[in-house]
Amino acid sequence: MSLLAICIWPSAPFTESLVRKALEYLDTSVKILTSIPNAPPDASLVQWSSYDEIEHEFSMNESILQSSYIIRKSLIRKHFLSRCIFSYLTKHPDSVLKSAWPRTYEIEISFADELDELFADELWELGKELGSSQRWWILKPGMADRGNGIRIFNDREMLERILEEFEEEEEQEEKEDQSQQELNTAVVISQLRHFVIQEYILNPLLLDPREVLIGPDTLTPNVLEGHKFHLRAYCVASGALTLYLYNRVLALFSSVPYSVPNAQDDFQVDLTPHLTNTSLQTHRGEEGVRLLDELVGCHILSENSEHHPILTSEDVSDILRQIAVVLADTFKAALENPINFQAIPNAFELFGIDFLVAEDLNHIEGGSRFQVKLLEINAEPAIELTGPRLAWILEDLFVDIGKVCIEPFFATQLSSIQAGANSSDESPWPVGETRRNLVKCLEVEVRRRSL
């Protein structure tokens, strides 16, 4: 049996190369198409393309597989994710998300002078906490990604200044656009402003990435400095629904050592010690990127003592275990919101999930030293920013996706020879078990494929 594969990634050539290579590893011959046919073909077909290049109408035919769910706003839009988790915690107050999801407020605002009304209503509780030197908050645009528009504040005046700054930038952009475009009466989409405000985690795990040498020209520093980092985990959702965590997790470090936020006289906060997004540090290349496993043996520099303990393999295993549990409950929450996340049996999708590792201030002897915090979920993650040194983990990931998501989907159409060759892999795969570097986190049936 041969398989047709539509592979179109106009703005992500690296991803396209990974997809093409993964298709070569399938246990069947594959013919790659670079355009969408006018009608669904009779042959077996997988659309492994960018979301905007997928013919989503083909999903009506459940024998055609595609590499994205059609509706998944509950996961990938920050304000939708916040509402989704809030609703889930109302029904499941003992969920791990109660501690893994930072306290979050949602706002919809077009102009800074609307804050008075918001503080009298949606932001009443936040208003009571602002001004405390013990707490800081982070503002994130609901529709932005790659770290764009993020700001940190700790009082109401700072928040007002930030929103006024956004207004000024928008007015300047509009003036520039007016000089280049004809009169247009369409709604300016940037006026529909959704933001989330989250409590800023002040006790992140701090390590020095320079302890992990990444080339012949790198040297171990004489003085270690604690850098903040976040974890980029890749997970794959398949069908309706099985969830897998890829156990090769990246650690993305800030460019300068961490320091507690401090507002200057002009109410500006230097974001450099706090932002760890590689999209904002492209000039550094791979300098701030490590595998989580590579950090075993590094000194924990967030401890306020002269003696800095070592990050152990047991710590890393515990962090991965926590990530898997948090992911499972996050997708359970999304599944309980079917308007904004619809799992269909003939789809799979790769997500990039960002986590922060914080010191557990209530740590007890024998328990977890650290606590994983969910930050956000990204569709079509910017994997090209991983860099060439660790590109191999992405190659393996995409091959694993093909083996776990594509081959089983078309298993009934494989030849008897191929089916016999695969029979050894068909034993039950329980939740929590790792195969092909994928940890099965969740397996539920919300919709069955009809064939």
N, C-alpha and C positions, 0 to 999 in steps of 0.2 A: 504494500500500500504506500502511496506517496501522499505527501501533505503539502497543501498550499499555504504559504505564509506571506501576509502583507506586512511589510517592514518599512515604515515611513517616519523618519525623525529629522525634519528639516532644520531644526535649531539645536540638535544634540547629536552630532556625528559620533562622539565617543560612545554614547548609549547605543546607537545603531550598530557600531562595530561589535559591541558586546552581545547584542541580540543575534546578529548574524553568526557569530562564533558559537553561541549557545545552540542555535538551530542545527549546526553541524554535528553536535553531540547527541541529537535525538536518534533513537533506534528505528529510524525510518528515513527514507529519502525525502528531501524537502525542496520544493521549488519556490523561490522568493519572488514576490510581486512588488513592484514599486509604485503601483497605482491601484485604486480601488475599482473593481469591476462594476459594471452597471447593475448587475443583479447577483445575488448569492450563487456561487458555483455549485455544481453537484458534488464536487470533490470535498474532502475534509479540508477545513479552512481555519487558521488561527490569525487573528489580527493582533500582531505584537508591534504596536505603533504608539506614537504620541497621542494623548487624549483627543486633541483637535483633529487628528488625521484618521481616527477610527470612524467607520460607518456604523453608528450606533443602532441604526434600524435593523442591521443584520442580527442584533441580539435577540430579535423575535424568533429567530431560528435557533433553537437550543442545541443544534449540532455544530454551530459555529462558535468558536471560543475567541474572546477578546481580552486585551491586557489592561482593562480598566473597568471599574463599575461606573455606571452612568451617573448615579446620584450618590454622593458621599460627602456632602457639605458638613454633616455632623462631625466628621473627622478632620477635614483639612481647612476649615474656616474657624479662626480662633474664637469668635463670638458664638458660633454655632456649637463648637466643642464645649465651651463653657456652659451653655444652656443644657447641653446633653448630659454633662457630668452632674450638674446641679440637680436635674430631674432624676437621674439614676440614684444619687445619694439620698434623695427624699424617700425613695422606695427601698433602698438598700443602705441604711446608715452605717453598717459594719463593713462596707466595702473598703478595700485597700486604698481606693481613690480619695478617701477622706483625709488621709495624710500625704498621699502622693501627688495630689493636685493642689498647687498653691491657692490661697484665698484669692478669689477673682471677682471683679465687678465688671459689668458691661455697660457701655454708654453709647448712645447715638447722638452725635452733636455736629452741627455745621459751623457754629461760631462760638468763640470763647465766652461771650456774654450770656450764653445759655447755661453756664455752670451754676448760677444761683438757683435756677429751677431744679437742676439735677441734684444739688446738695440738699435741697428740701425734700427730695423724693428718693430716687434710686441710690444716690450716694450718701444718704443720711449717716449710715454706719461708718463709711470711710471718712466723712467729714469730722466725726468725733475723734478719729485716730490721727488725723493729719496734725503735724506739728510735734509729734513725739519723736525725740531724737533717736529712739530705739528702733524705729521702723522706717523703711524706705519702700517705695512702690515703683513699679515699672509699667510704663504706658506702651502698648503695642497696637498699631493699626490692625484691624480685623482682617483686612484683605491683602495686606502686604506680606512679603516674604523676604528671605535672605537678610534679615536684620534691619530692613529699611524702616525708618520712622520711629525706632525705639528710643525712649527717653526715660530718665530716672528722676524721681522727685520725692520730697518728703513733707511738703506743705502745700496749701491751697494756692498760694501766690505763685509758687513755682509751676504748678499745673496750668494756671492761667497764662503765664508767660510762654509756656511750651505751645499751647493752642494758639496764642496770638502769633507766635513765630510761624506756625503752619499756615495761618491765614495770610501773613505777609508773603510767604513763599508762593502760595497759590495765586495771589493777586499779581505777583511779578510774572509768573508763568502765563497767566491769562493775557497780560499786556503784550508779552512776546508773541503769543499765539494770534492775537488780534491783528498784529502787523503782518502776519503771514497767511491768514485764512480769510475767506469771505464770511459775511454775516451768516451765523448759524444759530437757530433757535432751539437746538437739541439740549436736553438736560446735561449739565456737566456732572459726570458720575462721581467726581471727587467730592462733590457737595454732600453725598450720602456717606457720612463718616461714622463708621463703626469702630470702636476701640474696646480693648479689654485693659483693665488695670489689675495687675497682680502684685501680691506682696513679694517684695524682692528678698531672695534668700541670702542672708548675710553671713551664713556659716558654711560656705562651700568647701568641699575637699580641695586642698591645694597641694600640687605637686610641681616639680621642676622638670619639664620635658627634656631638658638638656642632659639629664642623667641617662637617657636612652639615646645612644649615638646612632645617627642615621647615615653616616658616610665617613669616608677617610679624613675629611677636613674638619670634622666636628670633634670637640674636646669636652671632657667632663669639667664643669665649672668648679672653681675653687670655693666659691660661696654659693650655696643653694638659695633660690628664691621661689616662693610659693606663687604659682600661677593658677588662676581659675581656668576651668575647662568644662565643656559639656560633652556628653556622649551622643554620638550619632549611631543609632541602631537601625538596621534595615529589617523590616518585617514584610512578609508576603501573605496576603489574604487570598484564599482560593475558594471558589464556589460559594455556597450558601450554608455554612461557612466553616472553613478550617483556617487557622492562623498559625503561622510559623515565624519564629525569630531566628535570624541569621546570627550565629554566635560569635562572629568576628566583628566586634564593635569598635568603632573609632572614637578616639579622644581628641577633641579639637580645642587647642589652648589659646588663651589671650596672648597678645604680643608683649605685654609688660606685666610685672608682678601685681598681684591683687592688693587692693587697699579698700578699706571701708569707704563708701560714697561720701563725698564732701562737697557741698555747694560753695561756689565762689561768690564774690560780691555781686557778680552779674547774674546770679542764679543758675549759672551753667555748671554742669557736672561733667568732668572728664570721663568719657565712656570707655576709653582704651583699656583700663584694667578689667572691665566688666563684660565687654562684648567678645564673644569667642567664635562668632560666625566666620567661616572661611571666606565667604563672599565679600566680607568687609576687610579682608587681609590678603587679597590676591597677590600683593607685592611680596609676601613672605614665602610664596610657594608651599613646599611641604614642611617648612620649618616647624610649624605648630601642630602637625598631624602625627598621631601615634596610634597604634593598636592598643586597646585596653590591656590585652595580655602582655604587651611589651612593658607595661608600667609596673609589673610585679617586681618588687625589690627596690622601688623608688621610696624616698623618704616622704613621710606625711608631714607637710610643713604648715598645716593649719593648726597643729597643736601648739599651745602657748607654753612651751617649755624648751629647755636646752636639748633634751633628749627627744629626737623625732623617730617614732616607730616606723616600721617598714610596711608597705602595702604588700599583702600576702596573696598567694593564689586562692586561699580560702575567701579572702575579701572579694576578689574578682568573681569567684563562683557565686557568692552571696548576692553581689550586685546584679549578675545575670539572672539569677533566680527571681529577684525582685522585679526586674524589667519584664520578665515573662508574665508574672502575675499581674502587674499593672496593665500590660498590653491586653491581657485576656479580659479584665474588667472594663477597660476602655471600649473594646469592641462589643462587649455585652451591652454597654450603655448605648452605643450607637445603634445596635440592633433593636433596642427598645424604642427607638425614634425612627420608625420606618418612613416617615415623610422625607427625612433628610439623609437617610442612608438605606439604600435598597440593595441587599445582597442578592445576586442572581447566580444560578448554578453554572452558567457558561461564561464566567469572567474570573480573572485573577488580577491582582494589582500589587505592585511594589510600593511601599511607603518608607519614607525616611523619618524616624521618630527621634526627637531630641529630648534628652534627659539631663538633669543636673544631679550630681551626687553631693549630698550635704552630710555633715557630721550629725550623728544622732545625739542630740543633747541629753536625751533620756536613756542613753545606752546603759544596759545592765550587763554584768559579767556573763559571758557565754552567749550573748545575743549579738545582733548585727551592729557593727560599729558605724555603719553609714545608712542613710535613707535616700532612696531614689525618688526624684521629683520629676513628673511629666511636664514638659514645657510646651511642645507643639508637635503636630503631625503634618508632614509634607508629602504631597503627591508629586510624582516625577521629580524626585530629589536631584540636586545638582551634584551628581556623582563625579563629574569631571574635575571637581575641586579637590578630590582625594589625593591626586598627584600620581606620578608614574611609579614611585617606590612601592605603593600599596595597591596598584592597579590589579594585581593578581587576585586580591580578595573579591573584587568586583567580577572578574572573569569567572571565578568559581561560583559566585552568587547567581549569576545569570544562567550558568549551566545547571545549577541546582533547581532554579525556577522551571527550566524546561523539563527536567526529570520528574519533578514533583507535581507541577501544575498542568503541563501539556501532555506528556505521555499517558498518564492515567486517564485523562479526559477522552483521548482517542483510543484507549486500550481495546475497546470492543471492536474496533475497526482494523486492528493490527492483524498481521498474518499469524497463523498458528505457530510458526517458527519463532517469531518475535515474542509472542505471548508466552511461549515456553521459556524463552531466555529470561523473561522478566518475572517468572513465577516466584523466584526466590525472594523478590522484594515485596510480595503481596501479603506478607504476614501482617497482622494487626499492628498499628502504630499508635501506642497509647499516648495520651497527653503527658508531657514532661519528658518524653524520650527524644534523644537527638539522633538524627540520621542525616547524612550528607551535609553536616554543619548547620542543619535546621532543627530548632527545638520546637516541637509541636506545643503551642500554648493553649489552644482552644479548638474544640470540635463540637459544633452544634448543627442541627438541621432545621433551618428556618424555611427552606424551600427545596423541594426535590426536583431533580432534572427529569423531564418527561421525554422518553424516547420510545 
